[in-house]
Amino acid sequence: MAEKRIKIDVGDLLPGMFVAKLDRPWLETPFLFQGFEVRDESELEQLQELCKHVFVDAARSALSEAEILSRSAGDNAPEPAAKIFVTKPNLPDLAEATITDLKGEINYTNKVSTRDEAPKAAAAYSNAVQIMEKVLARVRAGRDIDAETISAAVTPMVDSVLRNPDAMSWLMTLQKQDDYTYHHSIACSVWAVVLGRHLGFTREDLDKLAVGGMLLDIGKTRVPQELLAKPESLSDPETEAMRKHVDFSMELALTSDALCREILDMIESHHERFDGSGYPRGLEDDDIPICGRIAGIVDCYDAMVTERPHAPARSTYDAIRELNRLAGKDFQKELVEQFVQALGMFPTGSLVELNTGEVGIVVEQNRVRRLRPTVLICLDRDKQPVTSYETIDLRKYPSKTSEPDAVWISHGHEAGAFDIDPRDYFM
């Protein structure tokens, strides 16, 4: 069914209208999905607080088109529906689809709390570190990739993300100071699965994303160590030498019959960019396989939040803002929005300050209202360590600034601010 979008002032919205587009980016709002049917007064109030007008899709609304048009803003030439080019990983060919088609049929829910999942996530991470050390040593010794061993590393991590993605997400944020070589591989694997889970991919496809994330930079084992460790910017010849790691990765990957096309797409395409400015082939738009587009986003995000020889680590909040800036240029805008929704505007493990002056760590996401996560308070309003820790579920507090008891996140802080080490608070 073709979309027909009608501009509606938020004061004229009614339950039953399907909101297809806002007058601001989706990722700046707490709404989980890019497009939803208004069902109750609370959603109307949120829209009225955030927007001046929206575009309603008459074809997907419970109300009639005539009723929607009767409340339109008046300047309605129907807006063309935005299209994105995607393919779910288990499909062989690229196809044109809406953002709804990108979302899979599986709606995952958390099975356990973050606190209960934390030790299992830690065990899965430790297992992956030990295995990746062996895999990298094997490759450096001139041997091939052991795909079966890598699968043994990713299976417990995928299991953990499926039970509750917040525990593993927080752990990835905590471990970003560790050895970059293997941690980056593990983190890219985790972030790809977190996004794939949010998109509703099957378990089989999540396993593919996990293995692909592990192998994105396997070719760096053939890049001179002095380039990898150089603290200054690389020269043009050095940059070209560094870029060869993609070719090296593909050479290694192609020696294994166990790696499927989707995994190879991730390895080959994770440095391609949506505007065609990437490498090694200069692909753009829908010519970049969906797995490659996912890999590019997670690789870039984790690089930004990890301290490297030539760049300090950014806060998770700043990294999300940078991805937002790059959306539509380096990366597919709609896919960036989905990634931000999967992690939250303040990802788990972020250091944040509330309007009250208190400082805390985001410990759990709110899957419906992304700006209202659960925060563990570490410092009081005078920036002094608290005598006893408490968690604040922002969903339970008013969010409107006009209300006397309103509580909200005012801004994020750099990792390590106030000498707070999130490791000390990991549950």
N, C-alpha and C positions, 0 to 999 in steps of 0.2 A: 504494500500500500504506500503510495507516494505521500511525502509529508507536505503539509500546507501550513506555513507559520503565519500567525497573526499577532501583531503587536498589541499588547494589553498593558495599560497602566496598572501598577500593583494594587492600587486601591479598588480596581474593578475586577480583580481575580475572584474566581469562585472555586470551591471544591469540585473536582471532576475535570478541571482543565489540566492538560498535559503540558508542563513547562519544558520547552525544548531548548531555549537559549535565554541567557541573562544579559543584562547590560554591563556586566563585568565578568572577568574570568571565573570559571567554575572553581578553580583551585584556591581562590580567595574567599570561598564560602565553605560552610560546614556540610554542604550537601554531599551525600555519598555517591550518587549517580549523576552523570551528565544527562539529565532528562528524567523527569518523574511526574506522576500525576499527583496533584494537590489533593490531600485527603482530609485534612482537619484544620482547625483554626490556628494551631501552633505553627504549622508550615506556612500559613498565610502571614502570620505575624513575623516569622523569620524573613520571608521574602520582602515584606513591607519595610523591614528594618534595614535590609541590605541593598535593595534595588529601587529604582524609579519606575522601570518598565521591564517587561519580559516578552518573549515570543512564545506563543502557545501553538502547539501542533493540533490543528482541528481533527486530523485523521486519527490521532491516537487519544483523543479526549473522550470522556464519558458523555459530555454535553454535546449538543448538536452544533454544527458549524454556524447555523443561523443565530443561535444563542450567544456563541462566542463573538461573532461579528457585531452583535448588538452592543457589546461592551468593549469594542476595539478602540484603539487610540486615535483612529481616524486617518492616519497616513499609511494605510496598509496596501502597499504592493506586496503580495506574498513573498516572503524571503525564501530563496532557494535553500533547500536542506544541505547542511554541511556534509560532505562525504569524506571518508578517509579510506585509505587502501590498506587492507589488512588480510591476513590469512591466519587462521588458527594453525598451530604447529603441525597438527596431524593431517592437514590437507596438503596435497602436492602442488597446487597451483595458486598463484595470487588471485584474489578476487576483490571486486569493489564492494565495500560494505559500510554500513553506518556504525556508529559507536556501539549501538545495541548489539550488532552482530559480533563485535569484538568480544563482548562479554559472553563467556561460555554458559553452558546450561547448569553448571554446578554452583550452588550457593553455599559456600563453606561457612561454618560457624565455629567459634571457639569451643573446644571440648573441656578445657581445664583453665584455671586461672594462671596468670603470669607467674605468680609465686610458686605454684605447684609445678609449672613447666620449667622453671629456671634451672634446677639441677640436671634435668634431662637434656636441656639445651646445652649446658656446659659440658656434659659428657659427650654429646654428639660433636661439639666443636673440638674437644680434646682428641677424640678419635680421628676427626678429619685432619687435624694438624699432623698427627703421627703418620697417617697414610700419605699425606701430601709430601712430607719430608722424604719418604721412601720413593714416591713417584718421581720427584724432582731429581733425587740422587740417581735413580735408574736412567732417566733421560740424559743427565749429564755424563753418564758413563757410556753413552752411545747406544743404549738399548731403546726399544720401542715403548709406546704408551700401553700400560696395562689397564685396559678399560674396565675389566672386572674388578680390579682393586679400587678404582675410582668410584665405581658404583657402590662399593661397600662403604666408602667415605660419605657419599651424599645421601644414602638411604635413611640413616638416623636423623639427618638434618631436615630432610623433606618431611619425615614423620613429625618432627617437632614443630615445624612451621604449620603443618596441617592442624595440629592440636591447638596451637596458639602462637601466632607469628610474633607477638610482642616480646616474648622471652628471648628468642633468637635475634631479633632486631636489636634489642638492648645489648645483648652480648657482643654483637658485631661492632656496636658503637664503643663498647668498653675495650675491645681488643685492638682498636685501630693503631695503637702505639707499637704493637708487636711487629715482628719481621714482615716487611711489606710483601716479599715475594709470595709466601704461601698464604698469608692472611688475606691479601687482595683476591687471590683465587677463591678462597673459601667465602669471602664476603660477597663477591660477584655472584657466586652460586646461590647464596642465601637470598640476596636482593632479587635475583631473577625469579626464584620460587615464590617469594612474597608477592611480587607483582603478578605472577602467573596464577597464584591462589586467588588474588583479588579479582582477576579476570575470569575465574571459573574454569581454568584449564583442567583436563583430566589428570589423574595421577601419572599416567604414562608420559604425558607431555611435561609435567612438572619434573619428572626424573630427567628428561632430556635437557630442560633448562638448567637443572642442577649440574649435570655433567658438563654441559657447554660452558657454564660460568667458571667451572674449575679449570678449564683448558684454554681460556681466552689468551693468556700470556705465556703458555708453555714454551713458546719459541724464544722467550727471553733467556732461556738457559743457553742459547747460542750467541747471545749478544755480549760483547766485552763487558766485564764487570765494571771497568772504570767509567763506562758510559752510564750504566745503571746507577752508580753511586755519585756521579758528578753533581756537585751542589750548584754550579752555575748553569745558565742557559746553554743549551747545546748549539753548536755552530750548524750551518746548513748541511755540510757533509755528515756531521754527527747525527743530525736529525734523520737524514736519509738512512744511515746505518741502523738507527733505532727502529725506524719504520719497517725494516726488514724482518722484525720479529713476527709479523703477520705471516709472511711467506714461510718462515721457519716453522711456525705453529702448524700451518697447513701441511707442510712436508711430513711433520711428525704425525699429524692426525690421519693422514691418508695411508699410513702404514698399518693402521688398525681397521680391520673389517667390521669391528663392533660399533663404530661410530656412525650414526645415521646422518642423513642429509641436514636435518635441523641443527644438529650439533656443529657440523661443518659450516653451516651458514653463520652461526654465532661467532665462530672463530674467525672466519674470513671477513665478516662484515661489521665487526664491532667498532671499527674506526671510520666507517662510512658515515656521512652526515647528510641530513635530509635535504639541504640546499646544494648538494653535490660537491662540497668543499673537502670531503674526507678522502681517505685512501684505503686500500691500494688501487681501487678501480674507479673512484669518482662517481659512484652510484648516487642516485637521488630519488626522492619520493618513494613510490611503490616499487621501484626497482630494488630497493633494499629489502631483503626478506624480513618478515615480522620478527623472527628470532634474532636476526642481526640488529634490528631496531631496539629490541628489548636489551640486548647485550650492550649496545652503545650507551644507553641511558644508565644502566647499573654500573658499568665500568667507569663512566664519568663521575657519577655520584660518589662512588666509593673512593676514587682518586682524590676528590675534593675534600672528603672528611678524614683523610689519612695523611699523616705527616710523611713527607717524602724528602729526599736529599735537597731538592731545589725549591720546595714549597711547603709552607706550614699548613697544618690541618685547619680547615674551616669548621665553624660550628655547623651542626646538622641543619639548623634553621637557615643559615646563610647559603648552604649548599642547595637547599630547596629553592630559595629565592633565585639563585643563579640558574638552576634548571629552568625555572619559570622564564627567566630572561632569554634563555637559549631556545625555548619552545617555539616551533615554527621556523627556526633557522637551522640549528644543528640537529634538532630532534623533532620528531612528529609531535605537534602540539597536543593532540588528543591522548597520545600515549604517555606523554609527560604528565598530563592531568591525572591519568589513571594511576601512575606511579606515585604521585603526590597523595592521592587519595588512599593508596595502599599503605603508605608510611605515615601519613598525617602531616599537617603543616608544621607541627612540632613533633618530629619522630621520637619514638621511644628511646630514652637515654638522653634526650635534649635537656640542657640546663636552661630554665626559664625563670622569669620574674613576673609575679602577679601584680595587679594594680594595688594590692595592699602593701607592697614592698617586700613581701616574703619571696624567698628564692627556693626553688626546688627542682627535682628531676622528673621528667615525664616517665611514668612507669607503665602506663597502659593507655591504649587508644580508645576513643569512643567512635565506633564504626558508623554511627549515624550523624553525629555532630563533631566534625573533625577539629574544631577549635576548642572543644571542651573535653580534653583528656583527663586522666587521673594523674595527680602530681604528688610526689613525696616531698614534703617540706623539710628543707635542710637548714635554712637560715630564717630567723624571724624578721619582722619589718625593720629592725635596726641593724640588719645584716650580721647578727650574732648567731652562733650555732644553737639550735634548739636543744632543750634538755631531754625531750622525748619526741620521737618521730611520729608523724601522722600523715596519712594520705588524704588528699582532698579530691573528691570526684566532682569536677566542675559542672557536670550535668545537674547536680543537686542544688546549684546556686543560681540566682537570677543572672542573666547576661546583659540586660539593658543597663547602660551607665546611669540612667535616671533613677534606678531603684537603689535604695539605701544599702541593701545587703549584697549587691552585685559583686561578683568576683570573676575576673578574666585574666588571661595571659596578656601582659602589656608588651613584652618583647622577649627575644631569646638572648642568651649570652654565649660567648665563646667557650669552647671546652676548656676546663681548668680555671675558669674565672672564680674568684673568691677562694682559690685553693681547694675547690671541691673536686674530689676524685670520685667519679661515679662507681668505680670498682668497689669502693667502701660500702656502697648501698645496694649492690646487686643481691637480689633475694635468693 
